[in-house]
Amino acid sequence: MSEMSELERQRRDSLEEIKKLGIDPYPAELFAVNTTAAEINREFEADKKNFQEVSIAGRIMTRRIMGNATFAVIQDSSDRLQIYIRRDDICPTDDKTLYNTVFKKLLDIGDIIGVTGYMFVTQTGEKTLHVTSLKLLCKSLRPLPIVKEKDGEVYDAFADPELRYRQRYVDLIVNHQVKETFVKRTILTNTIREYLNNRGYLEVETPILQPLYGGAAARPFKTHHNTLDMTLYLRIANELYLKRLIVGGFDGVYEFAKDFRNEGMSRFHNPEFTQVELYVAYKDYEWMMELVEEMVEQVALRIHGSTEVQVGEHLINFKRPWKRMTMYEAIQHFTGVDVSEMDEAAMAAAARKLGIEVDASMGRGKLIDEIFGETCEPHLIQPTFITDYPVEMSPLAKKHRSKPGLVERFEGICNGKEICNAFSELNDPIDQRARFEEQLELGKRGDEEAMVLDEDFLRAIEFGMPPTAGLGIGIDRLSMIMTNSKSIQDVLFFPQMRAERDA
């Protein structure tokens, strides 16, 4: 624990004084709340004389003591509310300790109180609660970094990103608008869930601890189970387990999954992230493109009331239909280079000419992925489907029905980043085994993201998996777009951080 500041010492002294007065600073009994600050601010009208029996609780954010009366502002989960406290109202007897000693001297900004009273409008036109009783509900032992305002300008704000992410609880208190980001994120997930439920798909849960990691190209986190004496991995995707359920007879299953990838961190990457994966039998990737368009359009409408969303300097329109380009078309469009017929050596040479670093572990698929990511993806601002990927890039996707060397796959790109990935799923167990074996060879060459061979998954699809369309949507990435957030850390309550050092 870092050394205690003088302000913290003063608050602990105040705590002891409060206890000596016989007041419990952390009472257990219920405080009955009958409204919220937002409801009062929205609906109170002086002429109607409503809200005359208010009971509300909140954190003291500001106060202005004027002798025997005080104006203060409290904040609950919904909004802020001005309150007016008069000594003789909250201390109707001769004992004025509650006001003179406790409220004026021992309470601080950040303390949580419960108050009852009635609403009125001040001479300056401010909606205000006239307090008739006051109860301390929680004494705060650390001072808040209060945001200050003067002449409409905000200064001395709690704005340092590292502190905000590390102390999200403080961020949520003093930067009240941050809550709106997370409310919108919840609306996003609820809209997707409602959309999929209305289509009759089943929400399921699959293992997070897995004996084999699979379903994506990524490095896993590794752990050990003592009782079973076996190595386990935090899942990098839930794809292979959801496909097992399609084999088992479900026509449509989905899961909001926490996945984990032991890779680099950036404003677009967190080691722990959320995606929703969906698998529907007897469908293909063309059908899935239409589902994604419709579903994401509904998300935008639910959050913004419009298909147009402002993201940084771009106005992004999610109205259907979205633009479509094949991967080879996109590369040729943005680089002028046709890579469709290149072998691995030619592809590596082309990548070098485009300024992309190449190493011996990179097969043809990885090279194409790097070329596309560096030269094409950043330019795709409006929602665009990139389709028909080379087979080397997609070990779990079905070969294209009419284009040799390609698979039936698409990625949805928006604001320069992938937001979803989908296939016509590979259900040929012999082809799937061969693809896994190719991945093993890439692993031997040093590709740490190459997939492993999952014998149980192969056994499952050997029993027969119907033609299936599969989809994964990055909830964090989509949330960044829908909330106009610059960093993935802005849409995660508790992003991963480096170990904290004591001051």
N, C-alpha and C positions, 0 to 999 in steps of 0.2 A: 504494500500500500504506500502511495506517495505521501510526502509530508503534508500534514494538515495545514490549511491556510488560516489566517486570522479570522476571516469571515466564518469559516467552518467551526472554529473554536467558539465564536460568539453564538452561533446557532445551537451548539451543544450545551452551552451555558444556559441559553434560553429554554432549552428542553428541560433541563434540571429544575429551573425555576417554575416552569409550568407544572411539573410533577409535584413540587413542594406545595403548590396551591391546591392540590387535590384534583387536578384536571388530568384525565387520561389523554395523552397526545395521540394515541392510536386505539380509539375505542372499537369494541367488537360489535356493539349493537347496530342494527340496521338504521340508516337514515333514509327516510321515505322521500324519494324524488317524484314529483308529479308532472314535470315539464322539462323542456330543454331551452337553452339560450336561443337556439335557432328558431324554435317555435315561437318564443316570445317576441323576438325581433321581427319575425315575419307576420305575426297575427295580432299583436297588441295594438289596440286603438283606444285612445283616451276617451273618445265619445261613447264607446261601447262599455267602458269600465269593466273590461274583461281582465283576466289574470289578477284577481284580487286576493287569491289564496294560493300563492306560489310557494313551492318548496323545491329548492334547487341546490346542487352541490357543484363546486368547481375550485380551480386553483387560482389563488390571488396572483394577478399579473401586474397590476399597478395599483397604487393608492395615493391619496392626497389628504393628509390629516389636517383638519382645521379646528383645533381645540376639541370641543365636545362633539364634533361631527366629522365624518369622513366620507369622501367619494372614493370608490375602488372599482376595479374591473376584475371579474372572475371569468375563467374560461373552463367550459365543460367540453365534452367530446364533439360538440356540434358547432359552437361559436363562442363569442365573448359577450358579456352583459355587464353594463354599469350598475353598481349597487350604491345605495346611500345608507350610511349607518349613523344613527344618533345615539349618543351615550344613554340617555334616559329611556330610549325604547328597548334596548337590549339589556339594560340594568334597571328594571322598574323599582327595585328596592334601594335602600340607602347604600348597599354594598356595590360600589362602582368598579370593583376589581376587574371584571371581565373586559370592560372597555379601557379603563385607565392604565391597567398593568398588562393584561394579556394582549388585547388587540393593538394598543398603541406601542408597546415596548417589546413584547415577546413574540408576536407573530411577524412573519417575513413574507416577502414576495416568493411565491413557489409553494407556500403552505396551502393545504386543501381544507376548505371549510364548507359547512352546510348552512344555508340560511333559509328563513321563511319570511314572507312579507307580501306586499302588494305593489303593483306597477303604477307608475305615474310618469308624467312628462315634465322635465325641468324647464326653467325659464328660457334656457338656450335650446329647447326642443329635443333633448336627448331622452330616449326611453330608459327608465331607471327603475330599479327595484328598491323600494323603501323597506329596509330590513327591520323586522320586529323580533327576531331571535337568531342567534348565531351559535354554531357549535364547531369546535376544532375537530377535524376528522383525520388529519395527518400532518405532522410537523416535518417540514423539509430540512434536511441537514446540510444540503449543498446549495449555494446560490445559483440562480439561473443566469445564463448569459443573455440578459434581456435585450431585445431589439429596440432601438430608440428611433424616434421619428421627430423631425423638426421641419416645419413649413412643407409638409408633404414628402420630405426626403427621408429615406431609411438609411441609418448609419449604425456603425458598431453592431452589425448583424452577426449571427452565428452562421457564418458562410463558408468556413474552411471545409472543403470536401472530406478530408480524412476524418476530421472531428465529427462531422455530420454523419458519416457512415459508421464510424466506430461507436458513437453515442447517439444512435437513432432515437432513443427515448427522449433525449434533450431536443433533437432536431424536430421531433413531432410536437413538442410542447411550444417551442418559441417560434418555429417556422410553420405556422398553422396550415399554410397552403400545401405543405408537403402531404398532408393527409389526403388531399384530393387526388393525388397521383395514385395512391393505393386503393382509394375507393373506385377509381376508374379501372384499375387492374382487376378488381373483384367483379365489376360489371362485365368486363371482357370475358373472364372465365365463366361467369354465370350464363352469359349469352351463348357461348360455345356449348356449354353443358346442356342448356335448354334446347338449343338447335338439334343436337345429337339425340337427346332423349325423345324429342318430338318425332324423330324418324325411327324410333324404336330400337336404337342401339343400346347395348348394355354396358354400363360403366363397371369396370372390374379393377382388381388389384393384382399385381404380379410381384415376384420377389425383387427386393432391392439388393440383398446379399445373394450372389450367384456363384456356383462352382466354376462356370465359364462365362466370360463376358462376350457379348456379341451384339449384332444388330447395327453396328456403326464402325467407322474407322477412327479409333481413338485409343489413347493410353488409359488404362484403368487405375483406380486406387485398389490396393491389395491389403487384405487383413487375414487373420487366422482365427479359426474357431477351436478353442481349447478342447472341449468335450469330444468333438468329432475328429480332432487332430487333422484338420484339413484347411487348405488355403481357400479363401473366398474373395470375391471381388465385388466392389460397389458397381452396380450396373451402369453401363454407358448408354444403354437404350433398353427399351422393353419389347422391342419388335419380335424377337424369336418366341417369347412366351405368349404374346397375343396371337401369333400365328398358330401356336399349338391349340389355342382355344377355337380358332376357325376350323382346324382339323377335327376338333372334338364336336363340332356341330353347331356352333353359334354362327349366325349370319352376319352379325355386326357387333364388334366390341371396341371400347375405347378406354383409355386411362390417362388421367392427369398424373404425370410421373415426375418425381425428383430423380434426375440422372446426374452422374458424376464423371468428369473427365479430368485426368491428371495432366493438364496441359497448361500453357501460358495463360496469363491474365491480361485483360485489356478492358477498354471501355465497352467492348462488345462480348467479352468472355468472362464468366465466373466458373470456378471449378464445380460448383453445385448449381444446377439450373433446372427449369421446369419446361416440360413439353407435353403436349397432348398427342397421343398416337391413336389412330383410328384404322381399323381393318374391316372391310366389308366384302363378303363373298359374292361372287358372280358379277363383279364390277371390274372396270379397268381404269387406267390413268386418265383417259379422256373424260370419263364420268367424274372422276375425282377432281379434275380441274374445275368443273362446273360447280361442284359442291363447295370447294374452297372459295371461289368467287362469291357465291351467294352467302356463305357463312361469314366471311370477313366483311362483306358489305353490310351485313346486319350488325356486326360489332361496331362499325363506324357510326351507323345510324343510331344505335342504342346509346353510345357514349357522347356523340357530338350532334345528333339530330340531322346529320348531313353525311353524304359520302365523301365530302371534301374535308381533309384534315391538314392543318398547318403543322409542318415539321421543319423547324429551323427556317431557312429561307425558301423552302419548297411548299407549294400547295399540292398535296397528293390526293388524287381522286380514286376512290375504290369502287366506283360504279362499274358494273359489268357491261361488256366483257373486257378482260384484261388483254394487253398485247401479248403475242406469242412469238418466240423465235427459237430455232434449234440451237444447240450449243455451238455447232460448227458455224452456223450463220452469224451468231453473236461474235465469235472470235474473228471471223473474216470482216464483219462490219466495223469492229473497233480497231483492228490491227492491220487489215488489208492482207492478212496471211491466211491461206487455205490449208488447214492442218488435217483435213479429213482423210487424206490418203497417206499421211506420213507414218513411217515406222518409228520405233522408239529412238533410234539414233538421230533421225531427222527432226523429231519432235524436240529432243534435247538441244539440238543446234538452234532451232527456231526460238526456243525459250531463252537461250543465252543472248541471241540477237535482240530480244525484247527486254533485256536487262534483268532477267529472272535468274536467281541462283539455282544451280542444278547440282545434285550429287548422285552418287552411284546407287543409292537405295531407291531412287525414284523410277518407277516403271512408267509405261506410256500413260496410264490412267492418272497417276499423280502429276505428271507433267502437264497434261491437259487441264487438270484442276487448277494448278498453279497459274497457268497462262490465263485461264478464264478469270480467276480471282483477282489477278493483278491488273488485267487490261480491260475487262468488260464490266465486272460486277459494280465497281464504284460509279459507273455512268448510268446504271439502271435505277432511276429515281421513281418513276411511276410504276405501279404494280405490273410486273411482267413475268410470264411463265417461260422459263428456259427449258426446252424439251429435248428428248432423244439423245441421251448421253452415250458415250462410248462404253462398250461392255466392260472394259478394263476398270472403269470407275465405279461400277455398280454390281458387286457380287451377289446381291439379293434381289435384283430386278430381272424381269422376264425379257428375253431377247425380242427385239422389235419384230412385229409381224411382217413388215415389208422392207426394212432397211437393214441389210446385213452389217454386222459389226456394232450395231447400236442396241440399246435397251429402251424399254418403254418407261421412262422416268421424267419427272419434271421437278424443278425447284421454283418456288415463288420468290422473286427478288423485289425488294422495295427499299427505297432510300439508300441504295447501294449495298444492301446486305440481304442474305438469305433469311426468309421468314418461315419457309416450309419446304418439305422434301417429300416426294411421293413416287410410288412405283405401281405398275402392274406387277404384282409379286411373283417371283419365280416359284413355281410349284412342281417343277421337274426335279425329282430327287437325284437323278444321275448327273444332270447339268449342275445342280447345286453343289454336289460333292466335288465336281471338277473345279468349280469356282473357288471353293474353300481351299482346295489343294494349291491353286494358283496363289492364293493369299499367303499360304504357308511358305511358298517359295520367296515371296516378297519379304516376309518376315526374316527369312534367312539372309537376305541381302541387307538387312538393317532397318527395314521399315517398321518402326515401333508402333505404328497405327494399323498395321495389317491385321485382318480378322483371324480368329482361331477357328479350328474345325470343331463343330458341335455335333457329336455323334447322336445324342438324344434328339436334337432338332431334326437331323436327317432321318432318324427312325420315325419321327412323327409324320413328316411329309411323305415317307414311304407308305404310310397307311392311306394317303390320299388327301391333299388339300385342294379344295375347289379353286377355280380362278378367283383371284382376290385383288382388290385395290387397297393399298396401304398409304397412310399419310402421317407425317409428323410435323407439328407446328411448334415453333419456339415461342413459348408464352412470354418470356422475358423480352425477346427482340420485338415481338408484336406490341407489347406493352410500351416499349420505348417510343414506338411510332405513334401509338394512340394517345400518349401523354406528352408528346413533344419533349422527351427526355434525351439528353446528350449521352448519357452513360448508363450501362446496364446496372451499375450500383445505385442509380436513382430510382429504379423500379423494384429493387430487392430491399426488404426491411433490414436484413442483416447480411450484407455482402461479405465475402471472405476478405480478411485483412491480414497484413503482416502482424507478427507478435508485437504487442504493445510494450513499450519500454517505459519504466517508471521515470517520472520527471525528476 
